[in-house]
Amino acid sequence: MDDTKNEFNKSMSEGSSFLKEIVEKNITQKLIPKGMSWFGCMGGISLVAFLVQTITGIFLMFYFIPGTKEAMASIQNITHHVPFGWFVQRIHAVGPHIMIAMVISHMVRIFFKGIYRHPRELHWVSGSCLFILTLLMYFTGNLLSVGNMSELFTIRLSFLYAVHVAVIPAIMGLFMGMHFFMIRKTGIYESL
Ligand code: HEM
């Protein structure tokens, strides 16, 4: 019995030191460039904005109904009856404007500093795809909440919903993976 307990304690402490090492290596002891400005943080803030949209979007999926008649009513239900629904719905509706502003600022910095040049051409290309995908998320999301659609749009609305909640986010995840992998390969532009 004691042996099993010791074995368990040993693997727990091994697990926590492994986790500590990962956190230290990637977060707490990671170097950031000297004199880092807010403008230089726009890529990271875009990522945070994307995660906020993902988390609030998952919450909304539990209550949103993608039907021509039901869509508007389900949004009303979220804002008036679901606990904290109004808050989450507002964040999900305002967030895209902030995210687009952050992505554009990130892009502008990279353009004016000439960071898109070799060896970072593919960072720029994958980033441009991310920008287009962000705009597509905004466009499809807005269409989902448009009321008074005719019956003809029922199928289109469910199609649009699948594109908004699954297809584009999956492609974005893929491009973000590529973007971050390449940034890790070349390192960031500003010296540490
Ligand atoms: C959802 C959209 C995006 C996210 C979440 C994102 C995220 C990031 C992050 C976290 C970094 C590393 C830190 C930094 O330098 O800011 C980065 C770097 C970079 N991004 Fe983006 N990005 C996005 C869109 C774009 C766009 C639209 C472009 C350009 C068309 C772009 C081009 C680049 C380049 C060239 C770098 C390397 C910067 C360097 O080496 O210092 N990204 N991105």
py3Dmol code that shows the C-alpha trace and the ligand (Angstrom):
import py3Dmol

protein = """\
ATOM      1  CA  MET A   1       0.000   0.000   0.000  1.00  0.00           C
ATOM      2  CA  ASP A   2       2.823   2.361   1.015  1.00  0.00           C
ATOM      3  CA  ASP A   3       4.735   1.423  -2.109  1.00  0.00           C
ATOM      4  CA  THR A   4       1.812   2.365  -4.326  1.00  0.00           C
ATOM      5  CA  LYS A   5       1.445   5.654  -2.453  1.00  0.00           C
ATOM      6  CA  ASN A   6       5.156   6.438  -2.826  1.00  0.00           C
ATOM      7  CA  GLU A   7       5.054   5.512  -6.508  1.00  0.00           C
ATOM      8  CA  PHE A   8       2.067   7.848  -6.971  1.00  0.00           C
ATOM      9  CA  ASN A   9       3.757  10.736  -5.085  1.00  0.00           C
ATOM     10  CA  LYS A  10       6.945  10.235  -7.100  1.00  0.00           C
ATOM     11  CA  SER A  11       5.143  10.393 -10.467  1.00  0.00           C
ATOM     12  CA  MET A  12       3.129  13.435  -9.299  1.00  0.00           C
ATOM     13  CA  SER A  13       6.268  15.367  -8.350  1.00  0.00           C
ATOM     14  CA  GLU A  14       7.936  14.307 -11.612  1.00  0.00           C
ATOM     15  CA  GLY A  15       4.892  15.569 -13.503  1.00  0.00           C
ATOM     16  CA  SER A  16       4.842  18.915 -11.683  1.00  0.00           C
ATOM     17  CA  SER A  17       8.577  19.529 -12.194  1.00  0.00           C
ATOM     18  CA  PHE A  18       8.150  18.713 -15.897  1.00  0.00           C
ATOM     19  CA  LEU A  19       5.292  21.255 -16.075  1.00  0.00           C
ATOM     20  CA  LYS A  20       7.368  23.809 -14.139  1.00  0.00           C
ATOM     21  CA  GLU A  21      10.223  23.349 -16.606  1.00  0.00           C
ATOM     22  CA  ILE A  22       7.888  23.929 -19.585  1.00  0.00           C
ATOM     23  CA  VAL A  23       6.368  27.079 -17.996  1.00  0.00           C
ATOM     24  CA  GLU A  24       9.816  28.445 -17.087  1.00  0.00           C
ATOM     25  CA  LYS A  25      11.345  27.696 -20.488  1.00  0.00           C
ATOM     26  CA  ASN A  26       8.443  29.088 -22.523  1.00  0.00           C
ATOM     27  CA  ILE A  27       6.946  31.818 -20.328  1.00  0.00           C
ATOM     28  CA  THR A  28       8.564  33.026 -17.101  1.00  0.00           C
ATOM     29  CA  GLN A  29      12.213  32.848 -18.214  1.00  0.00           C
ATOM     30  CA  LYS A  30      11.645  33.681 -21.871  1.00  0.00           C
ATOM     31  CA  LEU A  31      13.535  36.738 -23.096  1.00  0.00           C
ATOM     32  CA  ILE A  32      11.658  39.604 -24.696  1.00  0.00           C
ATOM     33  CA  PRO A  33      13.256  42.307 -26.860  1.00  0.00           C
ATOM     34  CA  LYS A  34      14.644  45.386 -25.080  1.00  0.00           C
ATOM     35  CA  GLY A  35      12.342  48.409 -25.276  1.00  0.00           C
ATOM     36  CA  MET A  36       9.385  46.316 -26.495  1.00  0.00           C
ATOM     37  CA  SER A  37       6.541  48.646 -27.533  1.00  0.00           C
ATOM     38  CA  TRP A  38       2.782  48.011 -27.608  1.00  0.00           C
ATOM     39  CA  PHE A  39       3.006  48.077 -31.389  1.00  0.00           C
ATOM     40  CA  GLY A  40       5.366  45.097 -31.208  1.00  0.00           C
ATOM     41  CA  CYS A  41       2.805  43.099 -29.198  1.00  0.00           C
ATOM     42  CA  MET A  42       0.044  43.222 -31.802  1.00  0.00           C
ATOM     43  CA  GLY A  43       0.703  39.677 -33.069  1.00  0.00           C
ATOM     44  CA  GLY A  44       0.347  38.286 -29.535  1.00  0.00           C
ATOM     45  CA  ILE A  45      -2.733  40.420 -28.866  1.00  0.00           C
ATOM     46  CA  SER A  46      -4.280  39.140 -32.150  1.00  0.00           C
ATOM     47  CA  LEU A  47      -3.763  35.609 -30.826  1.00  0.00           C
ATOM     48  CA  VAL A  48      -5.408  36.503 -27.494  1.00  0.00           C
ATOM     49  CA  ALA A  49      -8.342  38.083 -29.401  1.00  0.00           C
ATOM     50  CA  PHE A  50      -8.696  34.873 -31.458  1.00  0.00           C
ATOM     51  CA  LEU A  51      -8.767  32.758 -28.275  1.00  0.00           C
ATOM     52  CA  VAL A  52     -11.380  35.041 -26.681  1.00  0.00           C
ATOM     53  CA  GLN A  53     -13.555  34.666 -29.808  1.00  0.00           C
ATOM     54  CA  THR A  54     -13.107  30.878 -29.687  1.00  0.00           C
ATOM     55  CA  ILE A  55     -14.072  30.563 -26.007  1.00  0.00           C
ATOM     56  CA  THR A  56     -17.084  32.916 -26.223  1.00  0.00           C
ATOM     57  CA  GLY A  57     -18.095  31.270 -29.529  1.00  0.00           C
ATOM     58  CA  ILE A  58     -18.145  27.800 -27.916  1.00  0.00           C
ATOM     59  CA  PHE A  59     -20.429  29.193 -25.178  1.00  0.00           C
ATOM     60  CA  LEU A  60     -22.776  30.695 -27.799  1.00  0.00           C
ATOM     61  CA  MET A  61     -22.919  27.385 -29.723  1.00  0.00           C
ATOM     62  CA  PHE A  62     -24.806  25.832 -26.801  1.00  0.00           C
ATOM     63  CA  TYR A  63     -27.725  28.238 -27.322  1.00  0.00           C
ATOM     64  CA  PHE A  64     -27.628  29.573 -30.900  1.00  0.00           C
ATOM     65  CA  ILE A  65     -30.035  27.935 -33.380  1.00  0.00           C
ATOM     66  CA  PRO A  66     -29.041  28.356 -37.050  1.00  0.00           C
ATOM     67  CA  GLY A  67     -32.566  28.582 -38.527  1.00  0.00           C
ATOM     68  CA  THR A  68     -34.054  31.535 -40.405  1.00  0.00           C
ATOM     69  CA  LYS A  69     -36.808  32.014 -37.843  1.00  0.00           C
ATOM     70  CA  GLU A  70     -34.925  30.767 -34.801  1.00  0.00           C
ATOM     71  CA  ALA A  71     -31.599  32.588 -35.225  1.00  0.00           C
ATOM     72  CA  MET A  72     -32.765  36.001 -34.034  1.00  0.00           C
ATOM     73  CA  ALA A  73     -34.970  34.501 -31.300  1.00  0.00           C
ATOM     74  CA  SER A  74     -32.078  32.405 -29.973  1.00  0.00           C
ATOM     75  CA  ILE A  75     -29.831  35.482 -29.808  1.00  0.00           C
ATOM     76  CA  GLN A  76     -32.592  37.293 -27.907  1.00  0.00           C
ATOM     77  CA  ASN A  77     -32.805  34.308 -25.565  1.00  0.00           C
ATOM     78  CA  ILE A  78     -29.039  34.413 -24.957  1.00  0.00           C
ATOM     79  CA  THR A  79     -29.039  38.144 -24.178  1.00  0.00           C
ATOM     80  CA  HIS A  80     -32.175  38.156 -21.986  1.00  0.00           C
ATOM     81  CA  HIS A  81     -32.447  34.767 -20.291  1.00  0.00           C
ATOM     82  CA  VAL A  82     -29.133  32.894 -20.228  1.00  0.00           C
ATOM     83  CA  PRO A  83     -27.023  33.837 -17.151  1.00  0.00           C
ATOM     84  CA  PHE A  84     -24.217  36.194 -18.291  1.00  0.00           C
ATOM     85  CA  GLY A  85     -25.378  35.530 -21.863  1.00  0.00           C
ATOM     86  CA  TRP A  86     -25.583  39.257 -22.661  1.00  0.00           C
ATOM     87  CA  PHE A  87     -21.968  39.684 -21.539  1.00  0.00           C
ATOM     88  CA  VAL A  88     -20.572  36.783 -23.574  1.00  0.00           C
ATOM     89  CA  GLN A  89     -22.653  37.747 -26.626  1.00  0.00           C
ATOM     90  CA  ARG A  90     -21.414  41.370 -26.436  1.00  0.00           C
ATOM     91  CA  ILE A  91     -17.782  40.250 -26.147  1.00  0.00           C
ATOM     92  CA  HIS A  92     -18.232  37.944 -29.159  1.00  0.00           C
ATOM     93  CA  ALA A  93     -19.841  40.787 -31.153  1.00  0.00           C
ATOM     94  CA  VAL A  94     -17.341  43.555 -30.272  1.00  0.00           C
ATOM     95  CA  GLY A  95     -14.239  41.295 -30.218  1.00  0.00           C
ATOM     96  CA  PRO A  96     -13.926  40.939 -34.023  1.00  0.00           C
ATOM     97  CA  HIS A  97     -13.567  44.711 -34.460  1.00  0.00           C
ATOM     98  CA  ILE A  98     -10.733  44.723 -31.923  1.00  0.00           C
ATOM     99  CA  MET A  99      -9.150  41.629 -33.493  1.00  0.00           C
ATOM    100  CA  ILE A 100      -9.246  43.137 -37.006  1.00  0.00           C
ATOM    101  CA  ALA A 101      -7.703  46.392 -35.702  1.00  0.00           C
ATOM    102  CA  MET A 102      -4.941  44.380 -33.950  1.00  0.00           C
ATOM    103  CA  VAL A 103      -4.195  42.230 -37.022  1.00  0.00           C
ATOM    104  CA  ILE A 104      -4.022  45.342 -39.252  1.00  0.00           C
ATOM    105  CA  SER A 105      -1.672  47.090 -36.761  1.00  0.00           C
ATOM    106  CA  HIS A 106       0.511  43.938 -36.684  1.00  0.00           C
ATOM    107  CA  MET A 107       0.579  43.916 -40.495  1.00  0.00           C
ATOM    108  CA  VAL A 108       1.346  47.663 -40.739  1.00  0.00           C
ATOM    109  CA  ARG A 109       4.312  47.329 -38.333  1.00  0.00           C
ATOM    110  CA  ILE A 110       5.723  44.423 -40.319  1.00  0.00           C
ATOM    111  CA  PHE A 111       5.243  46.289 -43.591  1.00  0.00           C
ATOM    112  CA  PHE A 112       6.858  49.561 -42.504  1.00  0.00           C
ATOM    113  CA  LYS A 113       9.756  47.865 -40.745  1.00  0.00           C
ATOM    114  CA  GLY A 114      10.340  45.667 -43.829  1.00  0.00           C
ATOM    115  CA  ILE A 115      10.157  42.488 -41.687  1.00  0.00           C
ATOM    116  CA  TYR A 116       8.412  40.647 -44.550  1.00  0.00           C
ATOM    117  CA  ARG A 117      11.761  40.340 -46.378  1.00  0.00           C
ATOM    118  CA  HIS A 118      13.903  37.174 -46.491  1.00  0.00           C
ATOM    119  CA  PRO A 119      13.897  34.918 -44.412  1.00  0.00           C
ATOM    120  CA  ARG A 120      10.379  35.914 -43.312  1.00  0.00           C
ATOM    121  CA  GLU A 121       8.495  35.829 -46.657  1.00  0.00           C
ATOM    122  CA  LEU A 122       6.426  32.825 -45.630  1.00  0.00           C
ATOM    123  CA  HIS A 123       5.517  34.456 -42.296  1.00  0.00           C
ATOM    124  CA  TRP A 124       4.061  37.254 -44.409  1.00  0.00           C
ATOM    125  CA  VAL A 125       2.234  34.863 -46.753  1.00  0.00           C
ATOM    126  CA  SER A 126       0.736  32.773 -43.925  1.00  0.00           C
ATOM    127  CA  GLY A 127      -0.109  36.043 -42.107  1.00  0.00           C
ATOM    128  CA  SER A 128      -1.912  37.387 -45.192  1.00  0.00           C
ATOM    129  CA  CYS A 129      -3.968  34.186 -45.337  1.00  0.00           C
ATOM    130  CA  LEU A 130      -4.791  34.670 -41.630  1.00  0.00           C
ATOM    131  CA  PHE A 131      -5.911  38.227 -42.368  1.00  0.00           C
ATOM    132  CA  ILE A 132      -8.273  37.055 -45.151  1.00  0.00           C
ATOM    133  CA  LEU A 133      -9.595  34.258 -42.898  1.00  0.00           C
ATOM    134  CA  THR A 134     -10.195  36.772 -40.067  1.00  0.00           C
ATOM    135  CA  LEU A 135     -12.256  38.924 -42.452  1.00  0.00           C
ATOM    136  CA  LEU A 136     -14.189  35.837 -43.611  1.00  0.00           C
ATOM    137  CA  MET A 137     -14.988  34.991 -39.960  1.00  0.00           C
ATOM    138  CA  TYR A 138     -16.300  38.521 -39.508  1.00  0.00           C
ATOM    139  CA  PHE A 139     -18.388  38.337 -42.669  1.00  0.00           C
ATOM    140  CA  THR A 140     -19.937  34.897 -41.978  1.00  0.00           C
ATOM    141  CA  GLY A 141     -20.548  35.785 -38.313  1.00  0.00           C
ATOM    142  CA  ASN A 142     -22.419  38.939 -39.259  1.00  0.00           C
ATOM    143  CA  LEU A 143     -24.583  37.059 -41.741  1.00  0.00           C
ATOM    144  CA  LEU A 144     -25.561  34.535 -39.043  1.00  0.00           C
ATOM    145  CA  SER A 145     -27.237  37.212 -36.956  1.00  0.00           C
ATOM    146  CA  VAL A 146     -29.088  38.927 -39.812  1.00  0.00           C
ATOM    147  CA  GLY A 147     -32.805  38.594 -39.186  1.00  0.00           C
ATOM    148  CA  ASN A 148     -35.792  38.339 -41.552  1.00  0.00           C
ATOM    149  CA  MET A 149     -34.218  35.893 -43.959  1.00  0.00           C
ATOM    150  CA  SER A 150     -36.538  34.101 -46.343  1.00  0.00           C
ATOM    151  CA  GLU A 151     -37.178  30.343 -46.125  1.00  0.00           C
ATOM    152  CA  LEU A 152     -34.908  29.898 -49.123  1.00  0.00           C
ATOM    153  CA  PHE A 153     -31.967  30.793 -46.927  1.00  0.00           C
ATOM    154  CA  THR A 154     -32.543  28.008 -44.386  1.00  0.00           C
ATOM    155  CA  ILE A 155     -30.057  25.629 -45.972  1.00  0.00           C
ATOM    156  CA  ARG A 156     -27.618  28.445 -46.606  1.00  0.00           C
ATOM    157  CA  LEU A 157     -27.782  29.505 -42.970  1.00  0.00           C
ATOM    158  CA  SER A 158     -26.851  26.047 -41.708  1.00  0.00           C
ATOM    159  CA  PHE A 159     -24.099  25.893 -44.340  1.00  0.00           C
ATOM    160  CA  LEU A 160     -22.859  29.304 -43.227  1.00  0.00           C
ATOM    161  CA  TYR A 161     -22.963  28.184 -39.597  1.00  0.00           C
ATOM    162  CA  ALA A 162     -20.797  25.133 -40.326  1.00  0.00           C
ATOM    163  CA  VAL A 163     -18.355  27.330 -42.240  1.00  0.00           C
ATOM    164  CA  HIS A 164     -18.240  29.882 -39.385  1.00  0.00           C
ATOM    165  CA  VAL A 165     -17.858  27.491 -36.449  1.00  0.00           C
ATOM    166  CA  ALA A 166     -15.833  24.666 -37.982  1.00  0.00           C
ATOM    167  CA  VAL A 167     -14.348  25.141 -41.462  1.00  0.00           C
ATOM    168  CA  ILE A 168     -12.718  28.590 -41.150  1.00  0.00           C
ATOM    169  CA  PRO A 169     -11.525  28.111 -37.507  1.00  0.00           C
ATOM    170  CA  ALA A 170      -9.914  24.784 -38.479  1.00  0.00           C
ATOM    171  CA  ILE A 171      -8.105  26.413 -41.430  1.00  0.00           C
ATOM    172  CA  MET A 172      -7.090  29.324 -39.164  1.00  0.00           C
ATOM    173  CA  GLY A 173      -5.694  26.879 -36.599  1.00  0.00           C
ATOM    174  CA  LEU A 174      -3.639  25.259 -39.364  1.00  0.00           C
ATOM    175  CA  PHE A 175      -2.275  28.582 -40.655  1.00  0.00           C
ATOM    176  CA  MET A 176      -1.543  29.792 -37.111  1.00  0.00           C
ATOM    177  CA  GLY A 177       0.391  26.580 -36.490  1.00  0.00           C
ATOM    178  CA  MET A 178       2.441  27.285 -39.650  1.00  0.00           C
ATOM    179  CA  HIS A 179       2.870  30.965 -38.681  1.00  0.00           C
ATOM    180  CA  PHE A 180       4.161  30.144 -35.197  1.00  0.00           C
ATOM    181  CA  PHE A 181       6.323  27.236 -36.401  1.00  0.00           C
ATOM    182  CA  MET A 182       8.063  29.537 -38.889  1.00  0.00           C
ATOM    183  CA  ILE A 183       8.492  32.297 -36.276  1.00  0.00           C
ATOM    184  CA  ARG A 184      10.145  29.747 -34.001  1.00  0.00           C
ATOM    185  CA  LYS A 185      12.433  28.645 -36.855  1.00  0.00           C
ATOM    186  CA  THR A 186      13.672  32.142 -37.769  1.00  0.00           C
ATOM    187  CA  GLY A 187      13.316  33.750 -34.338  1.00  0.00           C
ATOM    188  CA  ILE A 188      11.711  37.181 -34.033  1.00  0.00           C
ATOM    189  CA  TYR A 189      13.100  40.200 -35.869  1.00  0.00           C
ATOM    190  CA  GLU A 190      13.824  42.480 -32.882  1.00  0.00           C
ATOM    191  CA  SER A 191      17.085  41.593 -31.104  1.00  0.00           C
ATOM    192  CA  LEU A 192      16.835  40.293 -27.549  1.00  0.00           C
TER     193      LEU A 192
END
"""
ligand_1 = """\
43
HEM
C -4.860 36.079 -36.810
C -3.850 36.783 -37.257
C -2.431 36.754 -36.748
C -1.916 36.278 -35.567
C -2.662 35.639 -34.408
C -0.483 36.513 -35.609
C 0.390 36.214 -34.578
C 1.742 36.496 -34.591
C 2.636 36.402 -33.456
C 2.216 35.976 -32.044
C 3.879 36.742 -33.871
C 5.194 36.794 -33.028
C 5.323 38.118 -32.286
C 5.330 39.339 -33.181
O 6.312 39.597 -33.909
O 4.318 40.067 -33.165
C 3.797 37.045 -35.281
C 4.872 37.406 -36.074
C 4.791 37.707 -37.428
N 3.630 37.856 -38.158
Fe 1.764 37.485 -37.490
N -0.154 37.085 -36.817
C -1.322 37.264 -37.533
C -1.430 37.868 -38.761
C -0.370 38.319 -39.526
C -0.486 39.077 -40.749
C -1.805 39.560 -41.330
C 0.784 39.262 -41.225
C 1.226 39.946 -42.481
C 0.595 39.877 -43.625
C 1.705 38.635 -40.298
C 3.074 38.552 -40.442
C 3.965 38.234 -39.450
C 5.431 38.298 -39.564
C 6.242 38.679 -40.812
C 5.939 37.971 -38.294
C 7.418 37.880 -37.874
C 7.744 39.098 -37.049
C 9.145 39.033 -36.472
O 9.943 38.217 -36.898
O 9.406 39.849 -35.571
N 0.978 38.091 -39.256
N 2.495 36.897 -35.694
"""
view = py3Dmol.view(width=600, height=400)
view.addModel(protein, "pdb")
view.setStyle({"model": 0}, {"cartoon": {"style": "trace"}})
view.addModel(ligand_1, "xyz")
view.setStyle({"model": 1}, {"stick": {}})
view.zoomTo()
view.show()
